[in-house]
């Protein structure tokens, strides 16, 4: 039987108390599920965008396919900026 999560000090059927730290973590997870997964996705997509930006910057530096590399570089920089912004929003929400 699961412990009573509404009141951490109430006794369960087995006369066990819920650890206050566990209660705090469970309550935070219930308030915003999958926060850790979202943060991982933001970091992974940001890293991918950064790698893409480096590749397109190298193409620009080499002078190859400049007309195609400039919009692609801009897109990759936009992806990195978006992921940084979303990650910061998650960090702000976590602190509240």
PARO-817129 format. One line per field, with one value per atom (N, C-alpha, C, O, CB): residue number from 1; residue in one letter; atom name; y, z, x. Coordinates in steps of 0.02 Angstrom, whole numbers, plus 50000, padded with zeros to 5 digits. Glycine has a CB too. Layout:
<pts>
num	NUM/...
residu	a/...
atome	CA/...
yy	Y/...
zz	Z/...
xx	X/...
</pts>
This chain:
<pts>
num	1/1/1/1/1/2/2/2/2/2/3/3/3/3/3/4/4/4/4/4/5/5/5/5/5/6/6/6/6/6/7/7/7/7/7/8/8/8/8/8/9/9/9/9/9/10/10/10/10/10/11/11/11/11/11/12/12/12/12/12/13/13/13/13/13/14/14/14/14/14/15/15/15/15/15/16/16/16/16/16/17/17/17/17/17/18/18/18/18/18/19/19/19/19/19/20/20/20/20/20/21/21/21/21/21/22/22/22/22/22/23/23/23/23/23/24/24/24/24/24/25/25/25/25/25/26/26/26/26/26/27/27/27/27/27/28/28/28/28/28/29/29/29/29/29/30/30/30/30/30/31/31/31/31/31/32/32/32/32/32/33/33/33/33/33/34/34/34/34/34/35/35/35/35/35/36/36/36/36/36/37/37/37/37/37/38/38/38/38/38/39/39/39/39/39/40/40/40/40/40/41/41/41/41/41/42/42/42/42/42/43/43/43/43/43/44/44/44/44/44/45/45/45/45/45/46/46/46/46/46/47/47/47/47/47/48/48/48/48/48/49/49/49/49/49/50/50/50/50/50/51/51/51/51/51/52/52/52/52/52/53/53/53/53/53/54/54/54/54/54/55/55/55/55/55/56/56/56/56/56/57/57/57/57/57/58/58/58/58/58/59/59/59/59/59/60/60/60/60/60/61/61/61/61/61/62/62/62/62/62/63/63/63/63/63/64/64/64/64/64/65/65/65/65/65/66/66/66/66/66/67/67/67/67/67/68/68/68/68/68/69/69/69/69/69/70/70/70/70/70/71/71/71/71/71/72/72/72/72/72/73/73/73/73/73/74/74/74/74/74/75/75/75/75/75/76/76/76/76/76/77/77/77/77/77/78/78/78/78/78/79/79/79/79/79/80/80/80/80/80/81/81/81/81/81/82/82/82/82/82/83/83/83/83/83/84/84/84/84/84/85/85/85/85/85/86/86/86/86/86/87/87/87/87/87/88/88/88/88/88/89/89/89/89/89/90/90/90/90/90/91/91/91/91/91/92/92/92/92/92/93/93/93/93/93/94/94/94/94/94/95/95/95/95/95/96/96/96/96/96
residu	x/x/x/x/x/x/x/x/x/x/x/x/x/x/x/x/x/x/x/x/x/x/x/x/x/x/x/x/x/x/x/x/x/x/x/x/x/x/x/x/x/x/x/x/x/x/x/x/x/x/x/x/x/x/x/x/x/x/x/x/x/x/x/x/x/x/x/x/x/x/x/x/x/x/x/x/x/x/x/x/x/x/x/x/x/x/x/x/x/x/x/x/x/x/x/x/x/x/x/x/x/x/x/x/x/x/x/x/x/x/x/x/x/x/x/x/x/x/x/x/x/x/x/x/x/x/x/x/x/x/x/x/x/x/x/x/x/x/x/x/x/x/x/x/x/x/x/x/x/x/x/x/x/x/x/x/x/x/x/x/x/x/x/x/x/x/x/x/x/x/x/x/x/x/x/x/x/x/x/x/x/x/x/x/x/x/x/x/x/x/x/x/x/x/x/x/x/x/x/x/x/x/x/x/x/x/x/x/x/x/x/x/x/x/x/x/x/x/x/x/x/x/x/x/x/x/x/x/x/x/x/x/x/x/x/x/x/x/x/x/x/x/x/x/x/x/x/x/x/x/x/x/x/x/x/x/x/x/x/x/x/x/x/x/x/x/x/x/x/x/x/x/x/x/x/x/x/x/x/x/x/x/x/x/x/x/x/x/x/x/x/x/x/x/x/x/x/x/x/x/x/x/x/x/x/x/x/x/x/x/x/x/x/x/x/x/x/x/x/x/x/x/x/x/x/x/x/x/x/x/x/x/x/x/x/x/x/x/x/x/x/x/x/x/x/x/x/x/x/x/x/x/x/x/x/x/x/x/x/x/x/x/x/x/x/x/x/x/x/x/x/x/x/x/x/x/x/x/x/x/x/x/x/x/x/x/x/x/x/x/x/x/x/x/x/x/x/x/x/x/x/x/x/x/x/x/x/x/x/x/x/x/x/x/x/x/x/x/x/x/x/x/x/x/x/x/x/x/x/x/x/x/x/x/x/x/x/x/x/x/x/x/x/x/x/x/x/x/x/x/x/x/x/x/x/x/x/x/x/x/x/x/x/x/x/x/x/x/x/x/x/x/x/x/x/x/x/x/x/x
atome	N/CA/C/O/CB/N/CA/C/O/CB/N/CA/C/O/CB/N/CA/C/O/CB/N/CA/C/O/CB/N/CA/C/O/CB/N/CA/C/O/CB/N/CA/C/O/CB/N/CA/C/O/CB/N/CA/C/O/CB/N/CA/C/O/CB/N/CA/C/O/CB/N/CA/C/O/CB/N/CA/C/O/CB/N/CA/C/O/CB/N/CA/C/O/CB/N/CA/C/O/CB/N/CA/C/O/CB/N/CA/C/O/CB/N/CA/C/O/CB/N/CA/C/O/CB/N/CA/C/O/CB/N/CA/C/O/CB/N/CA/C/O/CB/N/CA/C/O/CB/N/CA/C/O/CB/N/CA/C/O/CB/N/CA/C/O/CB/N/CA/C/O/CB/N/CA/C/O/CB/N/CA/C/O/CB/N/CA/C/O/CB/N/CA/C/O/CB/N/CA/C/O/CB/N/CA/C/O/CB/N/CA/C/O/CB/N/CA/C/O/CB/N/CA/C/O/CB/N/CA/C/O/CB/N/CA/C/O/CB/N/CA/C/O/CB/N/CA/C/O/CB/N/CA/C/O/CB/N/CA/C/O/CB/N/CA/C/O/CB/N/CA/C/O/CB/N/CA/C/O/CB/N/CA/C/O/CB/N/CA/C/O/CB/N/CA/C/O/CB/N/CA/C/O/CB/N/CA/C/O/CB/N/CA/C/O/CB/N/CA/C/O/CB/N/CA/C/O/CB/N/CA/C/O/CB/N/CA/C/O/CB/N/CA/C/O/CB/N/CA/C/O/CB/N/CA/C/O/CB/N/CA/C/O/CB/N/CA/C/O/CB/N/CA/C/O/CB/N/CA/C/O/CB/N/CA/C/O/CB/N/CA/C/O/CB/N/CA/C/O/CB/N/CA/C/O/CB/N/CA/C/O/CB/N/CA/C/O/CB/N/CA/C/O/CB/N/CA/C/O/CB/N/CA/C/O/CB/N/CA/C/O/CB/N/CA/C/O/CB/N/CA/C/O/CB/N/CA/C/O/CB/N/CA/C/O/CB/N/CA/C/O/CB/N/CA/C/O/CB/N/CA/C/O/CB/N/CA/C/O/CB/N/CA/C/O/CB/N/CA/C/O/CB/N/CA/C/O/CB/N/CA/C/O/CB/N/CA/C/O/CB/N/CA/C/O/CB/N/CA/C/O/CB/N/CA/C/O/CB/N/CA/C/O/CB/N/CA/C/O/CB/N/CA/C/O/CB/N/CA/C/O/CB/N/CA/C/O/CB/N/CA/C/O/CB
yy	49941/50000/50062/50065/50000/50110/50171/50215/50215/50209/50251/50295/50354/50371/50321/50383/50441/50501/50523/50455/50527/50582/50650/50701/50575/50653/50717/50746/50807/50710/50704/50728/50685/50626/50724/50715/50674/50647/50600/50714/50676/50655/50603/50575/50714/50589/50539/50469/50458/50548/50423/50354/50316/50326/50320/50272/50229/50166/50159/50211/50121/50058/50019/49985/50015/50022/49985/50023/50002/49967/50079/50118/50146/50152/50076/50164/50193/50266/50285/50154/50306/50377/50387/50353/50421/50436/50454/50501/50550/50486/50485/50528/50597/50603/50497/50650/50718/50736/50772/50768/50714/50728/50693/50722/50706/50631/50594/50627/50634/50520/50649/50684/50747/50762/50701/50784/50846/50832/50867/50882/50780/50762/50738/50757/50708/50698/50673/50730/50731/50620/50776/50833/50877/50900/50875/50888/50927/50892/50924/50940/50826/50788/50790/50793/50715/50788/50791/50860/50866/50775/50912/50980/50992/51028/51031/50962/50971/50906/50897/51030/50861/50796/50803/50847/50748/50759/50753/50813/50825/50741/50852/50911/50889/50921/50949/50837/50814/50791/50804/50757/50758/50736/50796/50797/50690/50846/50906/50941/50963/50954/50947/50979/50941/50971/50986/50875/50834/50847/50853/50759/50850/50862/50931/50939/50857/50982/51048/51048/51079/51099/51014/51011/50974/50995/50978/50918/50878/50917/50917/50812/50950/50989/51050/51068/51011/51080/51136/51115/51151/51169/51057/51032/51015/51028/50969/50987/50971/51035/51038/50932/51086/51150/51182/51212/51197/51175/51203/51169/51201/51197/51103/51065/51086/51095/50989/51093/51115/51185/51198/51113/51229/51297/51297/51336/51341/51254/51250/51226/51251/51202/51177/51150/51204/51213/51089/51240/51291/51351/51383/51314/51366/51420/51400/51442/51436/51336/51312/51317/51333/51240/51302/51309/51381/51396/51282/51427/51498/51519/51556/51542/51496/51514/51487/51518/51488/51429/51399/51429/51419/51323/51465/51496/51450/51464/51525/51394/51345/51356/51361/51273/51358/51363/51415/51401/51295/51476/51530/51545/51557/51593/51544/51560/51510/51529/51561/51448/51398/51395/51377/51330/51412/51406/51461/51448/51406/51521/51576/51564/51572/51641/51545/51532/51472/51472/51519/51422/51364/51382/51357/51308/51424/51447/51486/51478/51490/51529/51568/51523/51536/51617/51471/51423/51387/51380/51372/51366/51330/51376/51354/51303/51439/51486/51498/51505/51553/51501/51508/51449/51458/51518/51389/51329/51331/51316/51265/51350/51354/51407/51395/51371/51465/51518/51496/51511/51582/51461/51437/51386/51389/51405/51341/51290/51321/51300/51237/51372/51406/51441/51438/51457/51474/51509/51461/51474/51548/51404/51355/51324/51313/51300/51311/51283/51332/51312/51265/51396/51446/51452/51463/51514/51446/51447/51389/51397/51443/51331/51272/51285/51268/51208/51315/51328/51378/51370/51355/51430/51479/51445/51458/51537/51403/51369/51323/51313/51330/51294/51247/51284/51257/51210/51345/51384/51409/51422/51444/51416/51443/51396/51412/51460
zz	50000/50000/50000/50038/50061/49960/49955/50016/50044/49891/50037/50095/50078/50019/50120/50128/50119/50102/50143/50184/50040/50017/50033/50025/49944/50055/50070/50134/50140/50075/50181/50245/50262/50276/50302/50260/50272/50343/50355/50256/50389/50458/50477/50532/50503/50432/50450/50442/50402/50405/50481/50479/50424/50413/50547/50391/50341/50376/50437/50285/50337/50366/50402/50452/50311/50377/50407/50464/50489/50354/50484/50539/50523/50568/50602/50459/50438/50420/50398/50378/50431/50413/50346/50329/50468/50308/50245/50259/50296/50196/50230/50238/50210/50154/50201/50249/50225/50160/50118/50277/50150/50088/50029/49975/50094/50039/49986/49970/49912/50007/50021/50010/49970/49925/50078/49985/49948/49875/49831/49981/49862/49792/49754/49696/49791/49787/49754/49739/49686/49797/49785/49775/49717/49676/49839/49713/49658/49591/49541/49671/49590/49528/49506/49447/49537/49554/49538/49511/49468/49599/49536/49513/49442/49404/49560/49423/49355/49333/49340/49352/49305/49285/49225/49183/49267/49224/49169/49162/49107/49104/49215/49210/49192/49150/49277/49222/49206/49134/49102/49252/49108/49039/48992/48942/49024/49007/48965/48965/48912/48989/49023/49025/48985/48952/49098/48988/48947/48873/48835/48964/48852/48781/48760/48705/48769/48804/48788/48780/48733/48842/48823/48818/48756/48721/48881/48741/48682/48618/48573/48681/48613/48553/48547/48492/48553/48603/48602/48579/48541/48671/48603/48582/48507/48472/48622/48484/48412/48370/48318/48399/48393/48358/48358/48309/48388/48414/48418/48369/48335/48489/48365/48318/48246/48205/48327/48231/48165/48149/48093/48158/48199/48189/48174/48132/48250/48208/48196/48125/48091/48247/48102/48034/47982/47935/48023/47991/47941/47945/47894/47951/48005/48010/47975/47943/48084/47980/47945/47869/47833/47966/47846/47774/47752/47699/47757/47794/47777/47776/47732/47827/47825/47829/47769/47746/47895/47745/47687/47621/47569/47686/47624/47564/47519/47460/47525/47547/47507/47517/47574/47525/47463/47465/47514/47559/47482/47506/47552/47553/47606/47534/47495/47491/47530/47556/47418/47535/47572/47646/47689/47540/47659/47727/47774/47833/47726/47748/47791/47822/47883/47751/47784/47817/47864/47917/47764/47846/47890/47955/48009/47855/47951/48011/48055/48116/47993/48024/48062/48097/48154/48017/48063/48093/48152/48204/48040/48145/48200/48260/48317/48176/48248/48303/48337/48398/48277/48297/48325/48368/48421/48270/48347/48386/48453/48505/48348/48451/48513/48560/48620/48498/48532/48573/48604/48662/48531/48565/48590/48647/48697/48534/48638/48690/48754/48809/48664/48748/48807/48843/48904/48788/48805/48835/48870/48926/48781/48838/48869/48931/48981/48819/48928/48987/49045/49102/48969/49031/49084/49113/49174/49057/49071/49097/49146/49198/49040/49128/49173/49238/49292/49138/49235/49295/49340/49401/49278/49310/49349/49383/49441/49303/49346/49373/49430/49477/49319/49426/49478/49543/49597/49454/49538/49597/49635/49695/49577/49601/49634/49683/49715/49583
xx	50042/50000/50044/50093/49952/50029/50068/50056/50002/50050/50108/50099/50054/50046/50167/50025/49982/50026/50066/49940/50019/50062/50033/50067/50074/49971/49941/49968/49976/49865/49983/50010/50071/50064/49956/50130/50190/50195/50233/50251/50159/50164/50112/50115/50158/50065/50014/50043/50088/49951/50017/50042/50006/49946/50032/50041/50011/49986/49991/50061/49960/49933/49987/49973/49902/50048/50103/50137/50189/50154/50107/50133/50203/50245/50136/50215/50279/50268/50214/50309/50319/50315/50350/50398/50347/50325/50356/50414/50407/50305/50471/50529/50513/50490/50591/50525/50508/50544/50515/50525/50605/50642/50609/50603/50715/50588/50553/50487/50468/50541/50451/50387/50398/50359/50354/50450/50465/50480/50455/50524/50520/50537/50475/50465/50590/50433/50373/50324/50292/50339/50319/50274/50299/50259/50269/50365/50394/50384/50371/50469/50391/50381/50308/50294/50404/50263/50192/50173/50129/50149/50205/50191/50216/50183/50223/50272/50298/50331/50391/50349/50291/50318/50366/50359/50262/50414/50463/50509/50534/50427/50520/50563/50635/50666/50564/50660/50727/50734/50785/50747/50683/50683/50683/50719/50623/50641/50639/50706/50730/50584/50738/50803/50854/50896/50826/50851/50898/50886/50934/50889/50824/50808/50834/50860/50732/50825/50850/50926/50952/50830/50961/51034/51055/51101/51064/51022/51040/51027/51069/51000/50970/50955/51001/51021/50882/51017/51064/51133/51166/51068/51155/51221/51221/51269/51240/51166/51160/51162/51195/51095/51126/51127/51195/51216/51076/51231/51298/51345/51385/51325/51340/51383/51366/51411/51373/51302/51282/51307/51329/51206/51305/51329/51404/51428/51314/51441/51514/51527/51572/51547/51488/51497/51483/51521/51451/51427/51410/51456/51469/51337/51481/51531/51595/51628/51545/51614/51674/51664/51711/51690/51603/51590/51596/51624/51519/51570/51577/51650/51672/51537/51688/51759/51798/51846/51790/51777/51811/51787/51818/51799/51731/51704/51665/51656/51760/51641/51603/51528/51505/51623/51491/51418/51394/51354/51388/51418/51401/51327/51298/51440/51295/51224/51181/51129/51201/51202/51164/51186/51146/51173/51248/51274/51248/51239/51349/51238/51217/51148/51142/51215/51096/51032/51035/51002/50978/51073/51080/51116/51097/51118/51166/51201/51153/51152/51262/51113/51064/51013/50994/51028/50991/50944/50976/50943/50921/51037/51071/51081/51074/51138/51099/51107/51039/51036/51136/50986/50919/50899/50868/50869/50916/50902/50938/50910/50921/51002/51041/51011/51004/51115/50993/50963/50897/50883/50953/50856/50792/50802/50766/50751/50849/50861/50888/50870/50909/50931/50957/50899/50894/51012/50855/50798/50752/50730/50760/50735/50691/50723/50689/50674/50788/50822/50820/50810/50894/50831/50828/50758/50751/50851/50707/50639/50627/50596/50588/50653/50646/50683/50658/50674/50742/50780/50744/50743/50849/50713/50675/50615/50601/50652/50581/50522/50541/50502/50485/50600/50623/50639/50629/50686/50662/50681/50620/50624/50724/50564/50503/50474/50423/50451
</pts>
